[in-house]
Amino acid sequence: MDKRKLVTGGGDDQSTKTPVKNLAGILKTEKTPGSGNNNKSVTFPPPEELGQTLKLVAQGQFDEGDVSVVIGLLESLRGPSLVMWLEELQANITVLGSHKSEQMEGLVMELLKLRWADQGKAVAVAYKSFLVNLVSANTRYTRAAVQSLIGNFKGGVKESDSDVFRNTHEVLKGLLTVSPVGARDEILQQINLKFPFYKMPAYRQVCYISAVVEMSGYVADSRERVLCLLMERLVKLDAHLSRELIDEAYRARDYEGVELNNQALALDLFMKLMFTYIYGETHVLEEYNHDKAAPVVDCFMKIFSTHVLPTFNIVHTQFIYLYLSSMSPTVCSRFLLENWRIFSNPNTPSILRQTAMSYIASFLSRATFASVSLVMTYLDRISSWALTYIRTRETQTGGFDFMYTDLNHHGPFYSACQAIFYVFAFRHTELTATQARMKTLQGMSWQSLITSHLNPLRVCLPGVVRNFSS
């Protein structure tokens, strides 16, 4: 069969007309309420024979150029016209979902690119109904539908972005009702693939991150994957920004009046979003709620071991754990125990054990909410481990009569000693405030560590040793 031709105006050869109505005959003018006769809006109702035309497209019997004309017309539709076309397309959803030709697939792909999210509630409702029915008719379109929707979250026009985001979330929820598993899996995959590059404008990054956080609230069983994704991206952004770069960016803003560096601003806003999310997921009526917080705390503790601990040269992401631990003594103790578990496991790589001990030392030194009794408990625990390590070493080797240092073999031991010196240097005023505490500290036998054959004072950072000695 010959491919039909689309006629958009009158002509002598009537045999070449398709069932598509003459475009000049489908224009209709409507007065805007409250306006004069000169103020008219033009609408483009769909042709009565649209269903027959779609069948021809599905069969591959429609001319390529005429398909382009239809697509161009669809792209130009706005407001009431778009609503009418979407309703008519939905009436022929079985044809659109048949997927019998490349022409039909191309037409559907273009329909998914329509600009609809910023055109008001009527258009949003019509598009949601159309897309939900399309995916229900043919799940093959789930990926393309989700891809087009996720792309809306990167922001564009600030004045209309809130409407775009709200309408897009509603459509995603609609897809989840007809395809709970397929749409969920596709959403989780696409939010990762479409995550903005860290050099993208901070506003667009924050728009996307906010949308991802909101999706975690209605996409079933997504919290852990979403938090892993967000923390992974935060770690990458943090690793690209040195402390010196951040300090220079804020100095330039505060003293020279220049705008804050885009990447520094993105990191700042990213951290604030994470703090806001943590607070919302752990509090009820402005009070920390253990039952509500438990799943979130579990996720963050897993992420610490898999994403944060192994990463070198990050200086900001850790404050999320400081903030989370400040909310409850239970979370504080759990964070310390997680690091102690990693450190005390001899099967853990040495570098991770040393890093875990560094986190313990920094936490006990800097966290104002870490009580003196908690600090004393961990000083005693670390000291006992270090003394046992020395005794075991001496037993295995028969003792040494000379000083010996070997970072490659004894890295965890030296990190434990440095942690003791570091914590004591920072909190010595509190630790020596009473006779009882002084007696407890003396019982930790630090002199035995200092004079041991492994000679920790020679290996530890000079600044830490100097402050400890003073």
N, C-alpha and C positions, 0 to 999 in steps of 0.2 A: 504493500500500500504506500502511496506517496505521502510524504510528510505534509501536514496541513500548514497553511500560512496564516499568520495573524493579520487582520486588516483593521486599521485604526481610523479609517476614513472612508468616504464613498469611493467607488471605482466602477469602471465599466464591466470588468470581468467578475461577475457575481459568483462564478464557480469556484473561486479561490478563497471564499470567506470561510472562516471557522465559526464554531458556535459561540466565540467570544463576542460580546456585544460591542458595537462601535463605541470607542472611548468618548467621542464627542456627545454621544447620546446618554452617557451615564453620569454626566455632570449635573449637579443639582445645587441650587443656591438656597441657603437658609439664613434668615435674619437672626442677628444676635439679639437676644432679649435686651430691651431698653435702648436699642440703637436706632438710628434713622434708616431711611431707605437706601442710603449710599453705603452703609456698613453691612457687607454681606460676607459670610464665610462659605467656601465651596467645599462640598463633600463629594467623595467618590464611592458610591455604593458599588458593591461587586456585581458583575454581570449575572443575569439570571442563569446563563449557561455555564457558570464556572465549574460545576460538577462534571459536565461533559468534557470541558477543556482539561481538567485534571486527569480524567481517564485517558485522554490522548497522551498526556505527558507521561503517565504511568506506563503506557504501552510503547513509549519511545517514538511516537508518531507526530510529535510537535516539533516544528522547526527550531533549531538552536537560537537563532536570532530572536524569534518571538518569545522564547522562554526568558531571554535577557530583558525584553520589553516588559514582561510581567513582573520580573524581579525589580526592575527600575521603578515601576509604578508602586510596588509594595514598599520600597524604601522611602518613597516620598510621602507615604500616608501618615497622617497625624490625627490625634483625637478621635472624634466620632467616626471618621472614615476608616481608621484602623480598626476600631471596634467592630464595625459592620463586616469588614473583610475577615477578621479573626473568627467571628461567629459563623460566617459562611464556610470558611475553611474547616472549622470544627464540625460542621454539618457533613462534610465530606472526609472526615478523618480516616475512614476505612481505606479510602483511595490513597491518601497521603501515607498511610502506614503500610501500604502494600509492598513498597520497595521493589518494584519490578523493573526499574530502569535507572540508568545513571542520571537521566534528566530529572526524574522524581527526587532522587537523593540530593542532587544539586539544588533543586527548588527548596527542599526541606532545610538544607544547610543555610540557605539564604534567609529563610523565615526565622531561623534561630538567631540570626544576626540583627534582626529588626530592632530599632531603637524604640523601646516601649516603657522602660522603667521610670522615666521622668515625665510621663504624660498624664498623670492623674490616676485616680482610683479606678475609673471605668475601664481604661485601657489595661491597667494592671490585672484587674479581675478577669477580663476577657483573655489576656495572654496566658494567665495562669491556667484557666480552664482549657484553653487550646493545647498548651504544652503538656499538661497532665494527661489529657486524653490521647495525645500523640504518643507519649511514652507507654501508656497503657496499651495502645494498639500495636506498637512495635518497640520492644525494649532495646532494639538495636540502636535507637536514637538516644539512649540514656547518657552515654558518654558525651556526645556532641551537645546535648542539652545542658548537662552539668558544666561542661567547659565554658559555654557561653555565659552561664549565670555567674560562675566564680570570677570570671573576668570583670564583672561589674563592680567588684569590691575594691578595686585599686584606685578609686576616686577619679574625679575629673573636674566637674564644676561644683565648687563648694556650696553654692546656693541650693543646688538640687540633689546633692549626694545623699543627704539623709533620706529623701524619698526613694532614691534608687536602691539604697541598701535595704530599707524596710520592705519594699516590694519584692526585691530579689530573695530575701529570706522567706517571705511568704510562699513564693513559687517553689523554692527548695523544699519547704515543709510539705507542699502539695505533692511533689515528686516522691517524697519518702512515704507518703500514704499509699501510693499505687505500686511502688517498687522499694519496699523496706530494705531489702538486702542489696540489690543492685545499685540503687541510688546511693545508699550509705557508703558502700565500698568505693564507688566512683567519686563521691564527694571527698572522702579521706585521701584518695589518690591525687585528685586535682588540686586540693589546697596545698599539697606539697609541691607539685609540679609548677604551679603558677605563683609560688611565693615570690614576692618582689626581690630584685637584686639589692644588696645592701647599700649601693650607691644611688638608688632611686630616691627622689625627693622624700623627705621625712614624712610629709603629710600623707602621701600615697601609701607609704609603708604602714603608718599607724592605722589608716583606714582599713587596710587588708588585715592587719593583726587583730583589730577590734572585731572585724567580721568573723574571723576564725574562732576567736574566743566565744562569740555569741553562738556560733554553730555547734560548739561543744555542748551547749545546753539543750539542744533538741535533736542532735544526731546520736542515735542510740549507741551505747558502749564505745564512745569516742574519746573520753576524757584522757586516757593514758596516751593514745596516739597523738592527740592534739598537743598535749603538754610536752611530749617528747619532741615534736616538731618545733614548737615555739622555743623551747630551751636550746635545741640544737642550733636554731637560727640566731638566738641571742648570743650563744657562745661564739659563733662564727663572727658576728658583728663585733663583739667584745675583743676577740683575738686580733682583729684588724686595727683596733684603735689602741695605741699605747697610752700609758699614763701621761707622758709628756705632751702628746697631741691633744688630749682632753684638757689638760691644764692650760695649754697655750690657747685653745679655742675659747675657754671661759675668760681667760685674761684679756684676750682681744675684745670680747664682748663687753666686759665690765669696764675696761679702761680706755678702749679705743672706739667704742660705740658701734662696732661692726656686728653684723648678724652672726649668730652662733653657727659654727661649722655644721653642714647638713648631716654628716654622719654622727657627730657628737649629739646633735639634737635628736636624731633617730634613736640612738642608744638611750638617751635620757627619757624620751617618751615611751620607748619599749619597756624600760624598767618600771615606769609609773603604771603602765597598763598591767604588768605582772603583779605589782603590789596591790592594785585595785582588785584584780581577779582573786588573788589569795584572800584578801580581806572578805570579799563577798562570799567565797566558798567556805569560809571557816567561822563566820559570825552569824548569830541570830539576835536581832534587836540589840546590836552593838556589843554583844557579849560572845566571847569565844565559846563555841559549842563543839565538844569533843566528837560526838557522833557524826555531826555534819562534816567536820574537818578530816576525819579519819581517812576517807578515800583519797583526798587531795594530798595529805601528808604521805600516804603510802606511795603515790605516784612520784612525788618530788624526791623521796628517799631513793627510789629505784633510779631515777634520772641522775641523781648525784653520782652514783657509782658508775653509771654507763656513759655519761656525757660530760659532767663537770670535773670529776676527779682526774680523769686521764688527760685533760686539756692543759697545755702549757701556756703561761703568759696571759691569763685573763685576770682582770682586777676588779670587775664590777659585778659579774654574775653571782659571785658568792654572797653578796649582800641580800639576795633573795632568801637564802637559807638563814642568814642572821635575822632577817625580818620575821620569817616563819617561826624560828625558834623563840623569838621574843614574845610570842603570843601565849605560850604555855610551857611550864616547866617540864611537862611530859615530852613535848616536841624537842626541847633543848636537850634533855637526857638522851633521847633517841638519836639525835644527830651525832652527839659525841660517841654513843655506843656504836653507831654505824661505822664511824672512822676508826674506833678502837678495834672493832671486829676485823676490818681490813688490815690494820697495822699488825695485829697479833697473829694473823694467819701466815705461817711460814711458806705456804704455797702461792701466796700473792707475789707478783713481781716486786723486786726491791724498790723500784722507783715509785710505785703506787703506795707501798707501805710508808715510804718517807714523806710522800705528799699528804697522806692521811694524817700522819703525825704533825705535819706543819699546820693542817687545818685545826687539829685539836689545840695546838699551842696558840694560834692566832685567836681562836674562838675564846679560850679561857682568858686570854690577855685583854681582848678588846670588848667583849660582850659585858656591858654594865649590868645586865640582868643575871649573869652567872654568879651565883652566891659564893661566898668564901668557902663554905663547906664543900661545895661542888669542886672548886679549884683544889682544895686540899685532898679530896678523894682521888682526883686524877693525878696529882703530883705523887701521891703515895703509890698509885697503880703503876705509873710510868717508872718510878724509881725502883719498885720491886722487880719489874720486868728487866730493867737494865742491870741490876745487881745479879739477878739470876743468870742473865746472859754472860756476864763476866765469869761467874763461878763455873758455869757449864764449859766455857771456853778454856778456862784454866785446867779443869778436870780432863778435858779431851787432849790437851797438848802437854800436860805435865808441868804447867807453869812457865812463866817467863821471868827473866831477870833483867829485861830491857824494855824500853818504850817501843811500841809498835803501832803503826797506823796503816789502815788499808780500807779506803772508802768503798772499793768495789765489793769487798766481802762483808764489811760491817756497816754499810750505809744505814740500815734501820737503827742500829745501836747509837750511832752518832746523831741521828735525827731525834732520838728519844732524849739524849743528853742535852741537845740544843733546846728542845722544848722545855725541859726543866729550867734551864738557865733563863730562857726567854720569859716564861711565865713569872718566875720569881722576880726578875728585874722589873717587870711591869707592875706587879701587884704586891711588892714586898712590904709596903706600908700596912696593908690590910693583913697580910700573912704573919706579920711580926707584932701585931697590935696587942696580943695577950700572951701571958706566960704559957698557957696551955698550947697555943698554936706554935710558939717557939719550941716547946718540948717535942711536939709532933714532928716538926721540920727536922730537928736534930736526930730523931729516930729514923729518918729516911737515909742516913749514911751517905750523904752526897760526897763526903771526903773520900770514901772508898771508890766512887766513880771517878773523881778527879785524879786520884793517884794511881788508877789502874794502868796496866800495861798498854791498853788501847789509847790512852792519852787523849781524851775527848777535847780538852781545851785547845789542843793544837789544831784540831780539825774544824771546830765550830766557828761560825762567823765572828770575826774580831770585835765587831760592835756589840754582839750579844755577850761575848766573854767579858768585854770591858765593863758593860753595865752590870753584869752579874757580880763581878769582882768588887766593884765599887759599892 
